[in-house]
Amino acid sequence: MLLQTQKIGQARTFLINAVKEFPTDVPLIFNKGLMHYLNSEYNEGSRLFYQLLGKLRTKNLLLINLCLCHLHSHEYEEVLDLQSEIEKKDNYLDFNEK
């Protein structure tokens, strides 16, 4: 909710503390990665998104966010690799862990 209302500073504090308390919570980690992306912290955002790759059954939104992080970091080879991976997946994100 804080990310959606663009209260990035408050979201940062909340997400950092929440992930410390619940370090394996997939939605929290995803939102923390999104918060880093919105703060132009692309390396940290992509690190968190990569951390989630094996934990989600459907990965398109995750892969798209990774593409955006790499695009902003001028890492175009990674963008192309991820694009071909996106084409193999379903078009929705499921937060149900394996």
Secondary structure, 3 states (H helix, E strand, C coil): CCCCCCCHHHHHHHHHHHHHHCCCCHHHHHHHHHHHHHCCCHHHHHHHHHHHHHHECCEHHHHHHHHHHHHHCCCHHHHHHHHHHHCCCCCCECCCEC
